[in-house]
Amino acid sequence: MDVFDAIRTERSSGKVFAGTTSGAKSVVALAGAFGLKGDASLYHQIDAELARAILVAILHRDLAYGNRLLSLSRAEDLAGQVMQRFKGPSVRFLTNGQFKHGAAAALVLSRWDPATDSTFDTGVLMLGTAEAGCVWVAEED
């Protein structure tokens, strides 16, 4: 099973936007391809290490209450597969939030610019030269 299919199947809370596209050449086009708001000012570039940590966090726990959704090891495995697919110096990683380390070194969403109409949303956009991808979650309170 493709990693993006696995993410959509296994992360059972909220709305999950996950997949790839070959047609997106800009952040606006990439966001729009997945139904996210097409305002470039909502998204800021992050490094690969933070992108991976965000993926693990949003796969492991829900945004609204921090409830466990997938085991930490499964979240790490899926995040690793996504990052392996989007490796290389030409890939840009983007998100809409600011994160801080909370209790037990957990990554916590501290502020975000909404990219959907949901109460909470965040994720990672991966903009490469040949392929682009998205792993994004949106949840209600």
N, C-alpha and C positions, 0 to 999 in steps of 0.2 A: 504494500500500500504506500502511495506517495505520502511524504511527510505532511503536506498541507491537508490532504484528505484525513490523515490520522488526527491532526490538530482539530479540524472541524468536527470529527466524530467523537473524540475523547474529551474535549473541553465542553462540558455539558451545561454550563451556566452562561446566560446572556447571549448576545449575538457575536458570532465569530466571523471575521473577514480574513480569509487566508487563501493564498494562492500566488500564482505568477502570471506575468504578462510580458510579451515581447514588444508591445507597441508604445510603452510609456517612455518618453525621452525627457520628461520634466517631473518635478514633484507634484505639480498641479495635475498633470495627466495621470500620474500614478495614483494619487489619492482618488481622483474621479473614477478611475477604472474599478475601484473597490467600493464605491458609494460613499466615500468620505468627502468632507468639504474641500473644495478646490481652491482654498486660499493659502498661498505659499507662506504667508506670515504665521500660520499656525504651527508650522513644522520647523524644527531646528536640528542641525546636524549633530550627531553623537559619534563616538568611536565604537569600534567593533566590540570591545569589552563591555561597555555599557549596554549596547544593543543585545548582546547575549544575556546579560543579567536581567534586562527588562523582559525578554522572552521567557526566561525561566520563571520570573515572578508572576507574569500574567497567565502562564499555563498552570502553575502550581496552586495559586489561590485566586479567589474572586476579588474584584475591585471594591465592592460595596462593604463587605464584612470580613474579608480575609479568610473565608472558609476554604478549606483544602479541597481542591478539585482533582488533581493528579498527584501522584507521589512525587517527591522532589527528584528522585532518580529518573522517573519517566519524563518530567518536565525538562530536566537537564539533557536527556537523550534527544528529545524532539528539538529543543533549542540548538543543540549541537549539530543536528542534521540540517537545520535551516542555515546556520552559519557556515557550514561546510559548502553548501550550495552557493552561497554568496560570499566567497572569499576573494581576495585580490585587492590591489591598491586602487583600482578604479571604481570600486563599489562605495556608494554613499549610504549611510544609515541615518534615518531621521525619525523623530518622535515628536509628540505634542506636549510632553510633560517634563516636569522637573522631579527628580527622585532623590531621596535621602535614605541613609541606612537607618533602619529602626531596630527594634528589639531582636536579639539573636542574629544580627547582621542581615536581617531581611530588608529587601529593597522596597521602599514605600513611596507611592505616588504622592507628592506633596503639593503640586500645583499643575494645572494643565489648561490648555486652550481647547475647548470641545471641538472635535472633528466630526461628531454625529449629534443627533438630537437627544441622545440618551443622557441619563444623569452622570454617568462616569464612562470615560472611554480613553484608551491609550493603546499603544502598540509600537511596532517598528515597521517603517517603510524601507525597503532595500532597493536602491536605484543603481543598477549596473548598466554597462554599455550594451550588452546583448540581451539581458533579461532583467526584469524588475520583479519585486515581490512584496507581499504584505502579510503581516500577522498582527491583527488588531482585534481588540475585544471592546464591547460596549455593553453596559449593564445599567439596570434601574435600581434605585434604592428601595 
